[in-house]
Amino acid sequence: MTISIWRYSHLTLAVSSFVFILLASITGIILAFQPISEQMEPYKVSDFESITLAETLSNLKTEYPEVLDLQIDANQFVLASVITNDGESVNGYINPRTGQFLGDKIEVSKFFNWVTNFHRSLFLKSIGRFFVGLCSFLLFLIAVSGTVLILKRQGGFKKFFSKIVNENFNQYWHVVLGRLSLIPIIIITITGVYLSLEKFDVLPKNTSSHQIDFETLSEIPKIDIKEFPVFKNTKLSEVKSIEFPFSNDVEDYFTISLKDREIVVNQFNGTILSEIKTPLVIVFSALSLNLHTGKGSILWSVILAIATANILFFIYSGFAMTLKRRKSKLKNKYKKDTCKYVILVGSENGNTMPFANQLQQQLIKAGETVYIAELNNYNTFSKAEHFIIMTSTYGEGEAPTNASAFLERLKSIKQEQKISYSVVGFGSLAYPDFCKFAFDVDAEMKLQFKQELPVFTINDKSVESFQEWIELFNKKRELQITISKEKLAVKPRLNNTFTVVSKTIAEEHPDSTFLITLKPNTNTFTSGDLLAIYPENDYRERLYSIGKVDGNIQLSVKLHENGLGSGFLNALKIGAHFKARIIKNKAFHFPKKASKVILIANGTGIAPFLGMIDQNTKNIETHFYYGLRENASFNLYRDALNENCNSKKLNKLKLAFSREEPKAYVQDVLKQDALFIAEALKNKGVIMICGSLAMQNDVFTVLNTITTEHLNLPLSEFIERNQIKTDCY
């Protein structure tokens, strides 16, 4: 519910201030180039920071018979109003080291003046200034609410800048650019509000004034201006402006405005007659103006231009995401208490909705009555026979916005009839809590209803995985529904290029298995990550566990008859290139710290473990239990594993052959080492399992027996502690 409040607040603020923010952003981008153009002018001298006020004033007095005033702008250009020897009045830039005239004062072009006035008030005078100030404040609130949403998504401040999975262009760049632009946008909005308050005289006024005792003023001792201690000790970079004495009377004096104070100086002997600290309101006003406009810094002006341009993108991408969610709105043909099937959907960004809508349409087409609703709208359904839960996971295993109240409603709302259910989880393997909320829902549903199908997970909106679930669902429910793959298919983003380095021959292996080594154009992967290939460049995705060996990707692949993925990889020749993508699978990375690591695999599930063992340079104690059909099946991996044993990267290897005497499966070998397994888990060891789901289920049964008998704890306890890692299909 909290996420909903922040999301709706974020959207409401954006909609209500859309026009003003759009206009302010466009004009703001243009105005960012004004200070850049000024900075390009050749009026700044080198080593400006080292010049003293005494040096500059002495040069001015020598060069000109009369100096009226002097100003140093944000660009550190020295602007002076002087009377020349010819009696001509000049107002322009001078060289503070020599007093030489450099050029006339820069006049802002009519175009920039027009844009500035429009940016400040939209030509609506005071009313316009009020709305511009208000929209600056609203943009600040939008930035704050957006930050909260990112924190919710990432799981806290520590993970604020952690990697974002690129599942959707608009969503991905909305978050990425939002994080990068956050500080500049906060500064733009706060300074914009401050400057607006200043224009409306809301800020405190400066009432302090200099108090000078004119009776004590003296012309003696008369000192040369360049010897005034205050001028010698003051850098020109600290000065904002100087008003020179109007006459030679002792009652006239220098008025010098510094960054932190204003001083009055006797023109004859340099005595400080009065000093007033600059009020904070004036300091903040000057700072706000420079930060808001970019004056004095090309770098900051460029940052402001980019940040303001990003605001335009946020407007576009934010509304694009909103429209996408609205398009995914759920519609019903039948009333809730007349339907046999009830589809309940949880989705943060609307990505799960198309799948749910397709299922609803096809069930209706098959003659079934179906009601579809968001999980938060769970209620009594008097004629329901089967619930289909289709949900994504948000952040660190949390419920998406429209499912945040479901588990509580599930406990309080009771159905009168017996109902079966199925859960389909949507997510990305790039997140460690892949489909966690789907499993949480399944655990609660089991307490009230009959599970008809195990939780089925779908990675990255895979249409083919959804089709696999449809086939299981059809078989269980005795239906013959199909889905429109074209409507659900998303063009894959193939980010990486791979070159075939080496490949064994599948036909020479008793199980038709082959090893293929690929050289990628990136090094940002590790063993346990996944390689996603698209053999026909369509929606059909094939995932393979990666073993990182000598910096390359090594896959272990079983060649299936008419296999789409295995056939594609097997047909590749050495030197061939193809495009695919790497999916981070952080939940299945080799632990950096563990007392022991126990690896369990069968068949081609050895692939990531070959890489993990090769990468075990810290020689963490590692034991490998591996199940194969026959001894000849092991020939493909024998040399590599023997070498790892010799180098102490692998401490012990135990094999189980299911078709050779004495016949055994990998779980049978685990039973023999029950005490060792229990001791490893007790001492915070980690068990990693890769291979077939059937093997995983059998291994889980054995492990649960071991932990229950020897540690008096169920296996689920160690799963929650993240001591059990799996990657099985």
VOGU-3710 file (C-alpha; in Angstrom, 3 decimals, decimal comma):
1> mtisiwrysh> 0,000/0,000/0,000  2,894/2,320/0,764  4,267/1,865/-2,753  0,839/2,683/-4,195  0,668/5,962/-2,283  4,102/7,024/-3,489  3,401/5,899/-7,060  0,061/7,733/-7,255  1,615/10,807/-5,639  4,437/10,717/-8,169
11> ltlavssfvf> 1,984/10,441/-11,075  -0,460/13,044/-9,729  2,305/15,602/-9,233  3,640/14,953/-12,722  0,214/15,289/-14,367  -0,755/18,432/-12,446  2,441/20,302/-13,327  3,091/18,783/-16,751  2,732/21,909/-18,924  4,738/24,223/-16,668
21> illasitgii> 7,535/21,695/-16,156  7,665/21,014/-19,899  8,013/24,727/-20,744  10,463/25,370/-17,923  12,597/22,412/-19,013  12,772/23,462/-22,667  13,702/27,040/-21,781  16,056/25,795/-19,066  18,018/23,741/-21,607  18,397/26,839/-23,796
31> lafqpiseqm> 19,429/29,066/-20,911  22,096/26,582/-19,800  24,087/27,618/-22,853  24,131/31,319/-21,925  26,773/31,004/-19,148  28,724/28,644/-21,404  28,844/31,307/-24,118  29,974/33,875/-21,551  32,708/31,610/-20,230  34,110/31,283/-23,734
41> epykvsdfes> 34,941/35,021/-23,778  38,697/35,818/-23,286  38,323/38,085/-20,256  39,638/35,831/-17,487  43,343/36,072/-16,641  45,511/33,172/-15,565  46,323/32,651/-11,872  43,319/34,777/-10,930  43,274/33,264/-7,434  46,700/34,714/-6,614
51> itlaetlsnl> 45,950/38,371/-7,484  45,559/40,727/-4,507  43,163/43,649/-4,292  46,128/45,982/-3,663  47,727/44,959/-6,976  44,555/45,517/-9,004  43,589/48,865/-7,438  47,118/50,175/-7,797  47,103/49,267/-11,509  43,713/50,898/-12,021
61> kteypevldl> 44,837/54,135/-10,300  47,934/54,215/-12,513  46,033/53,499/-15,734  42,959/55,707/-15,238  42,538/59,138/-13,602  39,215/58,148/-12,079  37,635/54,818/-11,187  33,960/54,722/-10,231  33,361/51,105/-9,335  34,599/47,580/-9,901
71> qidanqfvla> 32,777/44,235/-10,007  33,905/40,613/-10,240  31,256/38,378/-11,794  30,702/34,637/-11,463  33,043/34,047/-14,416  35,846/35,870/-12,550  35,791/38,605/-15,185  36,758/42,005/-13,731  34,284/44,690/-14,825  35,158/48,333/-14,152
81> svitndgesv> 33,567/51,741/-14,751  36,384/54,228/-15,372  37,161/57,649/-16,829  39,999/57,549/-19,349  42,726/60,187/-19,808  40,654/61,516/-22,719  37,734/62,114/-20,357  35,740/59,245/-21,887  33,514/57,139/-19,660  34,153/53,429/-20,228
91> ngyinprtgq> 32,372/50,395/-18,769  34,040/47,114/-19,634  36,424/44,334/-18,720  39,979/45,036/-17,614  43,059/42,961/-16,945  43,440/43,072/-13,119  47,221/42,627/-13,403  47,841/45,537/-15,785  44,679/47,621/-15,763  44,527/47,200/-19,557
101> flgdkievsk> 41,061/47,511/-21,129  40,024/44,136/-22,638  36,556/44,718/-24,050  33,095/46,134/-23,575  30,657/44,653/-21,083  28,846/41,590/-22,401  25,278/42,434/-23,208  22,842/39,523/-23,034  21,300/38,902/-26,453  17,652/39,723/-27,054
111> ffnwvtnfhr> 16,983/36,022/-27,601  18,385/34,987/-24,212  16,550/37,896/-22,566  13,290/36,732/-24,138  13,849/33,121/-23,052  14,855/34,247/-19,541  11,676/36,275/-19,091  9,584/33,405/-20,396  11,380/30,938/-18,097  10,827/33,146/-15,053
121> slflksigrf> 7,201/34,142/-15,511  5,818/32,824/-18,827  5,159/36,533/-19,580  2,410/36,446/-16,941  4,295/38,739/-14,552  3,639/38,044/-10,866  1,088/35,295/-11,544  3,535/33,556/-13,844  6,350/33,842/-11,294  4,089/32,263/-8,689
131> fvglcsfllf> 3,240/29,286/-10,905  6,861/28,786/-11,946  7,904/28,788/-8,281  5,069/26,405/-7,425  6,058/24,033/-10,224  9,666/24,106/-9,017  8,364/22,922/-5,663  6,176/20,265/-7,325  9,174/19,053/-9,334  11,072/18,774/-6,052
141> liavsgtvli> 8,253/16,603/-4,657  8,276/14,524/-7,850  12,020/13,954/-7,402  11,489/12,960/-3,753  8,623/10,567/-4,519  10,602/9,104/-7,423  13,558/8,549/-5,094  11,320/6,700/-2,627  10,064/4,455/-5,447  13,656/3,661/-6,475
151> lkrqggfkkf> 14,545/2,875/-2,857  11,551/0,546/-2,656  12,543/-1,102/-5,926  16,237/-1,499/-5,027  15,719/-2,492/-1,418  17,184/0,433/0,516  19,885/3,108/0,452  22,774/0,640/0,275  21,479/-0,745/-3,018  20,344/2,592/-4,446
161> fskivnenfn> 23,012/2,511/-7,155  23,089/-1,260/-7,648  22,436/-2,645/-11,117  19,016/-2,251/-12,731  17,848/-5,119/-14,907  16,970/-3,828/-18,390  13,518/-5,375/-18,820  11,906/-2,368/-20,495  13,499/0,626/-22,251  11,324/3,330/-20,676
171> qywhvvlgrl> 11,382/1,845/-17,202  15,117/1,085/-17,240  16,259/4,536/-18,374  13,644/6,288/-16,235  15,308/4,748/-13,179  18,933/4,941/-14,340  18,755/8,575/-15,482  16,629/9,425/-12,452  19,385/8,270/-10,119  22,100/10,113/-12,051
181> slipiiiiti> 20,061/13,318/-12,335  18,672/13,282/-8,811  21,134/15,689/-7,173  21,159/18,258/-10,036  17,340/18,197/-10,208  17,044/18,628/-6,429  19,425/21,597/-6,666  17,512/23,096/-9,620  14,183/22,829/-7,805  15,319/24,074/-4,390
191> tgvylslekf> 17,157/27,062/-5,876  14,189/27,784/-8,159  11,844/27,889/-5,185  14,312/30,053/-3,220  14,659/32,585/-6,034  10,871/32,764/-6,396  10,484/33,435/-2,675  13,094/36,165/-3,008  11,153/37,869/-5,818  7,998/37,928/-3,690
201> dvlpkntssh> 9,863/39,450/-0,707  9,060/36,444/1,466  12,640/36,112/2,698  13,965/38,187/5,625  15,249/41,635/4,654  18,714/42,933/5,455  18,272/45,899/7,808  21,882/46,273/8,971  23,882/49,362/7,946  27,359/50,754/8,536
211> qidfetlsei> 27,862/52,904/11,625  30,756/55,327/11,028  32,041/57,876/13,523  32,894/60,716/11,114  34,452/62,779/13,896  37,309/60,305/14,216  38,096/60,212/10,495  41,629/61,278/9,636  43,653/61,840/6,472  46,890/60,997/8,227
221> pkidikefpv> 49,017/59,095/8,066  48,492/58,966/4,283  49,541/55,646/2,787  49,859/54,560/-0,834  46,843/52,451/-1,817  48,968/49,440/-2,695  50,295/49,417/0,884  46,892/49,256/2,565  47,111/46,152/4,792  43,480/45,215/4,132
231> fkntklsevk> 44,053/45,384/0,356  47,311/43,450/0,509  45,660/40,673/2,540  42,546/40,389/0,383  42,493/38,269/-2,756  40,581/39,629/-5,721  38,737/36,283/-5,897  37,117/37,108/-2,517  35,681/40,390/-3,822  32,220/40,866/-5,279
241> siefpfsndv> 32,242/44,625/-5,876  33,949/47,892/-4,903  32,518/51,396/-4,782  35,297/53,996/-5,018  35,288/57,315/-3,084  33,267/59,960/-4,939  35,659/62,744/-3,903  38,895/63,323/-2,018  37,033/64,251/1,155  37,792/62,098/4,136
251> edyftislkd> 34,061/61,475/4,540  34,127/59,509/1,287  35,511/55,968/1,464  35,868/52,617/-0,264  32,870/50,311/0,135  34,007/46,754/-0,555  31,572/43,859/-0,781  33,276/40,541/-0,078  31,761/37,071/-0,241  31,259/36,865/3,510
261> reivvnqfng> 31,124/40,509/4,618  31,064/44,161/3,580  33,725/46,622/4,764  34,190/50,383/4,637  37,835/51,514/4,214  39,411/54,932/4,744  40,673/56,118/1,348  43,829/57,731/2,812  45,266/55,194/5,254  43,325/51,974/4,650
271> tilseiktpl> 41,754/51,828/8,099  38,659/49,637/8,268  35,928/52,018/9,417  33,077/49,528/9,625  32,411/45,874/8,929  29,118/44,010/8,464  28,836/40,277/7,986  26,865/39,337/4,908  23,458/37,964/6,009  22,881/34,303/5,182
281> vivfsalsln> 19,847/35,224/3,092  22,090/37,197/0,704  24,714/34,425/0,632  22,025/31,867/-0,207  20,548/34,162/-2,859  23,881/34,485/-4,657  24,569/30,767/-4,316  21,074/29,882/-5,547  21,420/32,120/-8,596  24,751/30,591/-9,601
291> lhtgkgsilw> 23,591/27,010/-8,972  20,300/27,563/-10,791  21,807/29,264/-13,843  25,235/27,620/-14,052  27,020/30,982/-14,056  30,749/30,700/-13,551  31,160/27,030/-14,480  31,008/25,409/-17,900  30,935/21,956/-16,290  27,981/22,799/-14,043
301> svilaiatan> 26,147/24,445/-16,958  26,553/21,245/-19,004  25,324/19,161/-16,045  22,276/21,438/-15,724  21,562/21,137/-19,460  21,762/17,326/-19,323  19,669/17,109/-16,143  17,016/19,403/-17,635  16,986/17,372/-20,858  16,494/14,274/-18,693
311> ilffiysgfa> 13,388/15,909/-17,221  11,908/15,929/-20,738  12,719/12,220/-21,029  11,142/11,567/-17,615  7,950/13,240/-18,842  7,898/11,026/-21,938  8,911/7,754/-20,287  6,689/8,314/-17,244  3,583/8,840/-19,339  4,585/5,960/-21,652
321> mtlkrrkskl> 4,749/3,597/-18,666  1,429/4,915/-17,354  -0,276/4,383/-20,713  1,185/0,882/-20,872  -0,321/0,066/-17,483  -3,681/1,473/-18,552  -3,625/-0,608/-21,748  -3,127/-3,687/-19,586  -6,374/-3,013/-17,745  -8,329/-6,129/-16,867
331> knkykkdtck> -11,804/-6,590/-18,370  -14,434/-9,175/-17,573  -17,212/-10,741/-19,615  -18,721/-12,596/-16,658  -19,506/-11,671/-13,046  -17,248/-12,976/-10,317  -19,784/-15,346/-8,736  -20,614/-17,122/-11,995  -17,138/-18,249/-13,047  -15,392/-21,590/-12,863
341> yvilvgseng> -11,901/-20,130/-13,308  -10,554/-17,108/-11,431  -7,308/-15,522/-12,642  -5,645/-13,313/-10,011  -2,813/-11,086/-11,224  0,021/-9,246/-9,502  2,162/-6,918/-11,611  4,232/-3,852/-10,758  4,660/-2,466/-14,260  1,968/-4,250/-16,241
351> ntmpfanqlq> 4,302/-6,808/-17,837  2,349/-9,787/-16,475  -1,040/-8,451/-17,611  -0,767/-9,473/-21,317  -0,119/-13,081/-20,313  -3,112/-13,088/-17,975  -5,350/-11,466/-20,595  -4,281/-14,029/-23,200  -5,075/-16,888/-20,840  -8,476/-15,404/-20,028
361> qqlikagetv> -9,349/-14,955/-23,712  -8,314/-18,476/-24,649  -10,199/-20,057/-21,739  -13,344/-18,173/-22,765  -12,777/-19,245/-26,364  -12,655/-22,845/-25,099  -16,114/-22,363/-23,591  -15,074/-21,758/-19,980  -16,334/-19,018/-17,671  -13,464/-16,870/-16,396
371> yiaelnnynt> -13,129/-13,916/-14,041  -9,898/-11,909/-13,892  -8,852/-9,464/-11,165  -5,836/-8,006/-9,398  -4,643/-9,933/-6,350  -5,624/-7,052/-4,071  -9,224/-7,543/-5,206  -9,350/-11,104/-3,902  -12,851/-11,871/-2,619  -15,324/-14,691/-2,307
381> fskaehfiim> -16,047/-16,521/-5,574  -19,049/-18,767/-5,022  -18,741/-20,868/-8,211  -14,944/-20,956/-8,513  -13,293/-24,347/-9,003  -9,746/-23,277/-9,817  -7,589/-20,238/-8,973  -4,767/-19,267/-11,330  -2,313/-16,909/-9,616  -0,045/-15,049/-12,037
391> tstygegeap> 2,311/-12,687/-10,249  5,621/-10,897/-10,529  7,913/-10,023/-7,612  8,909/-6,475/-6,648  12,189/-5,314/-5,100  13,675/-7,819/-2,664  11,032/-10,511/-2,867  8,116/-8,199/-2,048  4,628/-8,150/-3,484  3,950/-5,866/-6,449
401> tnasaflerl> 1,757/-2,831/-5,757  -1,532/-4,428/-6,809  -0,836/-7,532/-4,716  0,416/-5,960/-1,489  -2,787/-6,725/0,443  -3,416/-10,187/-0,995  -1,857/-12,364/1,705  -3,802/-10,551/4,440  -7,047/-10,828/2,449  -6,343/-14,506/1,864
411> ksikqeqkis> -6,284/-15,097/5,621  -9,468/-13,146/6,343  -11,659/-14,163/3,368  -12,799/-17,777/3,355  -14,178/-19,709/0,390  -17,080/-22,074/1,114  -16,267/-24,709/-1,529  -13,186/-26,793/-2,311  -10,930/-25,055/-4,827  -7,695/-26,084/-6,504
421> ysvvgfgsla> -5,020/-23,620/-7,613  -1,911/-23,080/-9,730  0,749/-20,378/-9,319  2,790/-18,911/-12,166  5,674/-16,628/-11,163  7,115/-13,982/-13,484  10,512/-12,395/-12,940  14,133/-12,135/-13,978  16,951/-14,444/-12,982  19,136/-11,344/-12,791
431> ypdfckfafd> 17,496/-10,675/-9,397  18,529/-12,866/-6,450  14,902/-13,095/-5,210  13,652/-14,561/-8,486  9,867/-15,096/-8,240  10,031/-15,122/-4,423  6,581/-13,621/-3,989  5,094/-16,373/-6,174  6,538/-18,968/-3,790  5,245/-17,006/-0,774
441> vdaemklqfk> 1,777/-17,017/-2,321  1,999/-20,750/-2,999  2,964/-21,460/0,620  -0,113/-19,582/1,891  -2,469/-21,038/-0,719  -1,482/-24,564/0,324  -2,984/-23,934/3,738  -6,484/-23,525/2,272  -6,561/-25,032/-1,202  -5,328/-28,001/-3,209
451> qelpvftind> -2,203/-27,400/-5,261  -2,858/-28,717/-8,755  0,470/-27,773/-10,346  3,795/-26,880/-8,680  4,902/-23,249/-8,854  6,003/-22,555/-12,426  8,512/-19,740/-12,949  8,947/-17,676/-16,114  12,152/-15,737/-16,736  12,124/-12,408/-18,547
461> ksvesfqewi> 8,609/-12,728/-20,008  9,583/-15,903/-21,919  6,704/-16,787/-24,237  8,024/-20,299/-24,689  8,127/-20,917/-20,940  4,542/-19,717/-20,711  3,666/-22,138/-23,518  5,270/-24,953/-21,499  3,053/-24,084/-18,550  -0,025/-23,961/-20,831
471> elfnkkrelq> 0,761/-27,524/-21,965  1,026/-28,704/-18,346  -2,186/-26,860/-17,508  -3,993/-28,385/-20,511  -2,949/-31,885/-19,520  -4,008/-31,423/-15,905  -7,329/-29,736/-16,698  -8,041/-31,764/-19,868  -8,186/-28,654/-22,021  -6,800/-27,776/-25,446
481> itiskeklav> -6,220/-24,045/-25,231  -3,463/-22,301/-27,169  -1,996/-18,805/-26,914  -1,088/-16,216/-29,511  2,690/-16,167/-29,216  2,988/-13,240/-31,619  0,961/-10,974/-29,327  3,142/-11,801/-26,335  6,531/-11,983/-28,029  9,068/-9,279/-27,254
491> kprlnntftv> 12,039/-8,841/-29,574  15,101/-10,112/-27,685  17,892/-7,672/-26,820  21,047/-9,401/-28,027  23,747/-7,319/-26,392  26,823/-9,482/-26,851  28,758/-11,151/-29,644  30,320/-14,588/-29,159  32,979/-16,418/-31,154  33,324/-20,208/-31,100
501> vsktiaeehp> 36,823/-21,078/-29,831  36,542/-24,843/-29,523  33,938/-27,611/-29,609  33,928/-31,347/-29,015  31,975/-33,762/-31,203  28,614/-34,820/-29,735  28,491/-38,079/-31,705  31,691/-39,288/-30,025  30,139/-39,045/-26,546  27,910/-41,874/-25,281
511> dstflitlkp> 25,229/-39,375/-24,146  25,505/-37,162/-27,263  26,931/-34,416/-25,080  29,484/-31,843/-26,199  31,525/-29,019/-24,696  31,594/-25,702/-26,534  33,877/-22,802/-25,600  32,911/-19,247/-26,569  34,913/-16,031/-26,480  32,594/-13,132/-25,549
521> ntntftsgdl> 33,084/-9,428/-26,203  32,640/-8,753/-22,484  34,141/-9,932/-19,222  31,227/-8,943/-16,977  30,061/-12,469/-16,181  30,984/-15,353/-13,940  30,243/-19,028/-13,501  26,607/-19,625/-12,644  25,308/-16,834/-14,902  23,143/-17,806/-17,856
531> laiypendyr> 23,610/-17,542/-21,603  20,341/-16,804/-23,420  20,370/-17,726/-27,098  17,648/-17,231/-29,707  18,337/-19,779/-32,481  15,606/-18,471/-34,794  15,917/-14,828/-33,679  12,340/-14,912/-32,391  10,692/-15,267/-29,003  12,059/-18,780/-28,438
541> erlysigkvd> 14,765/-18,522/-25,817  17,168/-21,214/-24,649  19,138/-20,811/-21,404  22,453/-22,476/-20,623  24,435/-22,320/-17,384  27,805/-20,662/-17,856  31,131/-22,000/-16,700  33,863/-19,343/-16,823  37,110/-21,064/-17,742  40,243/-19,055/-18,627
551> gniqlsvklh> 38,077/-15,977/-19,247  35,883/-17,754/-21,799  32,386/-19,203/-21,573  32,192/-22,971/-21,480  28,877/-24,787/-21,971  28,043/-28,450/-21,544  25,227/-29,298/-23,969  23,281/-32,475/-24,643  22,317/-32,763/-28,311  18,611/-33,554/-28,570
561> englgsgfln> 16,953/-34,788/-31,718  15,342/-31,733/-33,327  16,567/-29,702/-30,351  16,288/-26,020/-31,147  19,075/-24,748/-28,875  21,367/-27,777/-28,852  21,029/-28,173/-32,625  21,953/-24,516/-33,165  25,047/-24,725/-30,944  26,126/-28,075/-32,378
571> alkigahfka> 25,982/-26,722/-35,928  28,357/-23,844/-35,149  31,846/-24,120/-36,593  35,039/-22,968/-34,886  35,471/-19,244/-35,612  31,735/-18,695/-36,127  30,099/-15,600/-34,597  26,611/-15,152/-33,164  24,712/-12,733/-30,931  23,140/-13,610/-27,585
581> riiknkafhf> 22,843/-12,124/-24,124  24,161/-12,888/-20,670  21,762/-12,970/-17,727  23,200/-12,330/-14,277  22,241/-15,139/-11,910  23,520/-13,817/-8,577  21,565/-16,407/-6,630  23,821/-19,117/-8,078  27,303/-17,675/-7,732  30,085/-19,518/-5,905
591> pkkaskvili> 30,192/-18,176/-2,323  33,067/-15,837/-1,518  33,062/-16,973/2,107  32,071/-20,459/3,228  33,610/-23,114/5,462  32,904/-25,749/2,788  31,163/-25,868/-0,564  29,394/-29,028/-1,704  28,556/-29,215/-5,403  25,885/-31,634/-6,618
601> angtgiapfl> 25,090/-32,192/-10,301  23,985/-34,688/-12,879  24,497/-34,710/-16,643  25,168/-31,318/-18,218  24,531/-29,645/-14,847  28,307/-29,896/-14,418  28,844/-26,835/-16,675  28,803/-24,006/-14,080  30,718/-26,163/-11,576  33,597/-26,671/-14,019
611> gmidqntkni> 33,940/-22,899/-14,084  33,458/-22,410/-10,346  36,120/-24,982/-9,508  38,509/-23,395/-12,019  37,852/-19,972/-10,430  38,383/-21,278/-6,873  41,755/-19,537/-6,535  41,299/-19,109/-2,770  41,130/-22,912/-2,460  37,900/-22,927/-0,451
621> ethfyyglre> 37,300/-26,544/0,574  35,124/-27,944/-2,223  33,527/-31,377/-2,650  31,785/-32,496/-5,854  29,099/-35,188/-6,123  28,388/-35,978/-9,752  25,881/-38,376/-11,261  26,276/-39,855/-14,776  25,016/-42,839/-16,738  28,342/-44,642/-17,220
631> nasfnlyrda> 32,074/-44,219/-16,735  32,611/-43,334/-20,396  30,311/-40,335/-19,900  32,919/-38,866/-17,569  35,694/-38,818/-20,199  34,594/-35,371/-21,390  35,413/-33,806/-18,019  38,032/-36,164/-16,579  41,201/-34,228/-17,435  39,910/-30,864/-16,212
641> lnencnskkl> 38,673/-32,228/-12,888  41,834/-34,283/-12,271  43,902/-31,156/-12,853  41,706/-29,226/-10,395  42,146/-31,966/-7,795  45,929/-31,799/-8,204  45,906/-27,995/-7,777  43,699/-28,292/-4,633  40,901/-26,251/-6,213  38,773/-29,395/-5,777
651> nklklafsre> 39,266/-31,427/-2,585  37,133/-34,490/-3,296  35,224/-35,897/-6,268  32,592/-38,631/-5,884  30,898/-40,183/-8,920  27,669/-42,157/-9,228  26,886/-44,235/-12,357  23,252/-45,178/-12,890  23,914/-47,787/-15,623  27,062/-49,496/-14,325
661> epkayvqdvl> 27,512/-51,767/-11,346  27,212/-50,944/-8,565  24,340/-48,819/-9,905  23,765/-45,636/-7,923  22,349/-42,157/-8,270  23,941/-39,052/-6,849  21,454/-38,966/-3,954  22,577/-42,481/-2,964  26,148/-41,251/-2,533  24,868/-38,341/-0,441
671> kqdalfiaea> 23,173/-40,790/1,937  26,522/-42,491/2,506  28,049/-39,164/3,530  25,125/-38,030/5,688  27,275/-37,107/8,685  29,690/-35,106/6,526  26,784/-33,225/4,863  25,193/-32,455/8,241  28,481/-31,220/9,703  29,085/-28,973/6,670
681> lknkgvimic> 25,654/-27,321/6,985  26,055/-26,943/10,745  29,326/-25,057/10,162  27,738/-22,667/7,611  28,794/-24,627/4,567  26,972/-24,110/1,253  25,391/-26,726/-1,004  24,914/-25,937/-4,701  22,748/-28,094/-6,971  22,583/-27,977/-10,773
691> gslamqndvf> 20,939/-30,343/-13,230  17,493/-31,819/-13,736  14,500/-30,933/-11,563  13,877/-34,622/-10,919  17,386/-34,956/-9,505  16,893/-31,814/-7,395  13,667/-33,179/-5,887  15,339/-36,502/-5,018  18,354/-34,703/-3,539  16,065/-32,407/-1,499
701> tvlntitteh> 14,347/-35,473/-0,041  17,678/-36,950/1,052  18,990/-33,625/2,391  15,802/-33,044/4,375  16,208/-36,478/5,972  19,831/-35,683/6,835  19,086/-32,277/8,414  16,067/-33,594/10,295  17,816/-36,643/11,742  21,232/-35,138/12,461
711> lnlplsefie> 20,516/-31,438/13,054  16,886/-31,493/14,208  16,054/-28,866/11,579  14,119/-29,086/8,312  15,938/-28,383/5,054  13,802/-25,256/4,607  15,735/-23,672/7,490  18,982/-23,887/5,505  17,284/-22,726/2,314  16,173/-19,571/4,161
721> rnqiktdcy> 19,736/-19,075/5,387  20,878/-19,137/1,744  23,017/-22,233/2,385  21,233/-24,116/-0,407  21,575/-22,737/-3,947  19,846/-24,348/-6,924  19,767/-23,917/-10,691  17,736/-26,798/-12,053  15,370/-27,163/-15,010
//
